[in-house]
Each structure stands twice: as structure tokens, then as C-alpha cells.
Amino acid sequence: MMMEAIYSGNFRPSETCVDDIPGSWDLGKEIGELRDELKRRLDTEDYLLVDQLTEKIFEQHSLECQSHFCSGFAAGLLLIQEAQSLGEKLSIPQ
């Protein structure tokens, strides 16, 4: 059940939805090829800087995704509350 997965920490949307995005595997392959090319062209010190920059970009992206997920989840809960409230109002005889 979804509630148990959320509670136990087994609900990880970021690990499951990438397969559904068209072109994500191709983009990942291109990124890997570009990193390999940079590794060949740059000296070790410069490549380490590129690697550090890439890690910081990944960290920032992860924080943004977390924020977007929380915002969307909260919006979904509000939508459910509004729908339930409206349903209760409509079912009360006048």
C-alpha cells in the first residue's frame, strides 16, 4: 500500500519515474559521452573541477526536485480536502 511505503521510506518517486520520460536514456548516454570526452581532453586538476561542478549541479537539482515534489504533494492534499468539503456541502439536504 502507498501509505505504508511512504511511512517506511520506500516511496522514492525520483527512482521510479525516469524510465517514463521520453529521451531520458538518450540524454543520459550523451551526458556520459561528454564527460568521457572532457576527461580525455582536460588535465586531472581541471577535470576534478568539472566533476565538482557537476556534483554541485546535481545537488541543486535534487533540492529543486524535492521542493517541487513537496509543493505538488501539498497541492494534491488541498485538492482532496476541497473535493471532500464540496461533496459534503452538496450532500446536505436543503
C-alpha positions in Angstrom: 0.0 0.0 0.0 1.1 3.5 -0.7 0.7 4.8 2.9 3.0 2.0 4.2 5.6 2.8 1.5 5.6 6.5 2.4 5.7 5.7 6.2 8.6 3.2 5.8 10.6 5.4 3.5 10.2 3.1 0.5 8.4 5.7 -1.7 11.0 7.2 -3.9 9.4 8.9 -7.0 12.8 10.1 -8.2 14.0 6.5 -8.6 11.0 5.2 -10.5 9.7 7.9 -12.9 12.8 8.5 -15.0 12.1 5.4 -17.2 8.8 7.0 -18.3 10.4 10.3 -19.6 10.9 10.1 -23.3 14.5 10.6 -24.3 15.9 10.3 -20.7 18.1 7.3 -21.5 19.5 9.0 -24.7 20.2 12.2 -22.7 22.0 10.2 -20.0 24.1 8.5 -22.7 25.0 11.8 -24.2 26.0 13.2 -20.8 28.2 10.2 -20.2 29.9 10.6 -23.6 30.5 14.4 -22.9 32.0 13.6 -19.5 34.3 11.0 -21.1 35.4 13.5 -23.8 36.2 16.1 -21.1 38.1 13.5 -19.1 40.3 12.8 -22.2 40.8 16.5 -23.1 41.4 18.0 -19.7 44.2 17.5 -17.3 43.4 15.8 -14.0 43.1 19.0 -11.9 40.7 20.7 -14.4 38.6 17.5 -14.8 38.2 17.3 -11.0 36.9 20.9 -11.1 34.4 19.9 -13.7 33.4 16.8 -11.7 32.9 19.0 -8.6 30.8 21.4 -10.6 28.7 18.6 -11.9 28.1 17.2 -8.4 27.0 20.6 -7.1 24.6 20.9 -10.0 23.2 17.5 -9.2 22.8 18.5 -5.5 21.0 21.7 -6.5 18.7 19.8 -8.9 17.9 17.3 -6.3 16.9 20.1 -3.8 14.7 21.7 -6.5 13.0 18.3 -7.3 12.4 17.8 -3.6 10.8 21.2 -3.3 8.6 20.6 -6.4 7.5 17.2 -5.0 6.6 18.7 -1.7 4.7 21.5 -3.3 2.8 19.2 -5.6 2.0 16.7 -2.8 0.7 19.6 -0.7 -1.4 20.8 -3.6 -2.8 17.3 -4.1 -3.8 17.1 -0.4 -5.5 20.5 -0.6 -7.4 19.4 -3.7 -8.6 16.3 -1.9 -9.8 18.4 1.1 -11.6 20.8 -1.2 -13.3 18.0 -3.1 -14.4 16.3 0.2 -15.7 19.6 1.5 -17.6 20.3 -1.6 -19.0 16.8 -1.6 -20.2 17.2 2.0 -21.9 20.5 1.1 -23.7 19.0 -1.9 -24.9 16.0 0.0 -26.6 18.1 2.8 -30.3 18.4 2.1 -31.6 21.9 1.9 
